[in-house]
Amino acid sequence: MLKIITFPTSFGEPSHSPFCVKAMVLLQMSGQRWEREDVSNPAPMPHGKLPVLRTGAGLVPDSEFIQEWLVEQGADFYPNCTDQQKAIGHSLVRLAEDNLRLALVHDRWLDEQCWPKIWPIFFAEVPSPIRKLIAHKARKSVKAALLSNGVARMSSEQRLKKVANDLDAIGRVLGVNDFILGGTPTGVDASVLPILSMIDRLPAKTELRVLLRRCDWVENYLQRGRDALYSDLVG
Ligand SMILES: N[C@@H](CCC(=O)N[C@@H](CS)C(=O)NCC(=O)O)C(=O)O
């Protein structure tokens, strides 16, 4: 059976990681039989990151390559979609994963209200005498990455303006549909839903969470998406 190597669940989500949730949603959509293998340290993995899919032929790292592998086995994550819809879907996946997600990372790791609630859960497997130290070290490297890509150099007003632009784009493509490309979930929902859902479940009332919840389409989309895509993934 296929095994998805993933970070554990947290805050009602099937994993801490939106990429791990995406991979699990895709596996579920593909109809393949699979099970999860929770790990806390991704260092031994091919890219040092999760998710990784363990197949009979070896390890497939990266949610995008997992998606491609499943397509090679016959999955269709964009049924009844035109090539143009698929291209729009691909662009929204990039928008969500490469931009919107960084706002989530920012608040989880750098917001002073969130961090005290995040680290004991993300680092729960680390032996308690060194847990705080390891969490602090990881926080420093996440902060360095967010400084390097510019996210942590923006004012919160600037950061939120970019998020508002992203949410506006997603909302306009969604329109009156139940899911982003129409009446049924596709690969783009597998990627976008976990990021929005994790922002909604940030453990403190940050400006980002407030902004997300203020979007008139978000609450219904999250409800529909969690019902359709998470019900088999969270116990
Ligand atoms: N492009 C990869 C990104 C995976 C990724 O960044 N995973 C993060 C969790 S959200 C991770 O494993 N981080 C651990 C680390 O960098 O040490 C994918 O789509 O799977």
The ligand as an ORCA input file, in Angstrom:
! r2SCAN-3c Opt
* xyz 0 1
  N       7.619     22.074     -2.643
  C       7.454     21.136     -1.558
  C       7.539     21.908     -0.256
  C       7.467     21.019      0.994
  C       7.772     21.844      2.228
  O       8.244     22.997      2.176
  N       7.518     21.227      3.384
  C       7.803     21.890      4.626
  C       6.594     21.833      5.558
  S       5.332     22.920      5.022
  C       8.928     21.170      5.349
  O       9.050     19.957      5.267
  N       9.745     21.922      6.088
  C      10.763     21.340      6.912
  C      12.091     21.961      6.717
  O      12.263     22.782      5.797
  O      12.992     21.623      7.509
  C       6.125     20.379     -1.710
  O       5.266     20.828     -2.499
  O       5.970     19.307     -1.116
*
